[in-house]
C-alpha cells in the first residue's frame, strides 16, 4: 500500500535573493491586516534593511479625494504597509520626467518631486496606468527580512511589471503563486479560512 503525501506546503523555494525590484509573495499562512496574502515590491534593499510597498491592498479611497490641487485621478490609494501610514508615496513609469525619482528597474521608479507629478496628472500626461499611490510603506531592519524569509513567511520572485501597475488587484496573490507552478499552484487555491469549507 502506498502512502499519500499530504505535505503540500513543503516546497523547494526559488533561489532568488531579495533585492531592489524583487517581489515578496506572502506564504498562505502569513496573517495580519497588512501582509496576509500580500504581494510586496521591494524598492530598497541593503545592509541597513529593506523598504517596499504592498501592491494588492486597497484603501477604497481615491488620491484626488485627499490630495490638494489634484484634479482627477482614477486609480485608488493603496495601503503600502504598516510604517508611517499617514505618509504618501508613489511608484511610477515616468522616469526622469519626475526629478529626484529613484530607479527600481529599467522602467519603474519610486518617488521624486511631488509637485511635478501633480502637474503631469493635472495636464493629462500621467494617470493610473503609470502611477500608483500608497499610504505608508513596509520596512524591515537589518536582518529582519532575511529572518522572515528563512521562516518561510515570504517567497522571493522576480518582478512582473504587469502586476506592479495592475489596478484589479484581487487575484494578484493567487496569480503570482500560480505562475510559479507545481505545489505553488496548489497554494494559490488554498482557502483563506480553511475552517469555512
ABEGO torsion letter per residue (X at the ends): XBBBBABAABBBBBABBBBBGBBBBBBAABBEAAABGBBBBBABBBAAEBBBBBAABBAGBBAAAABBGBABBABBBBBAEABGAABBBBBBAAEAABBGBBBABAABBBEEBAAAAAAAAAAGABBAAABBBBBEBBBBBBGAAAAAAAAGABBBBBBBAAAAABABAAAAAAAAAAAAEEAAAAAAABBABAAAX
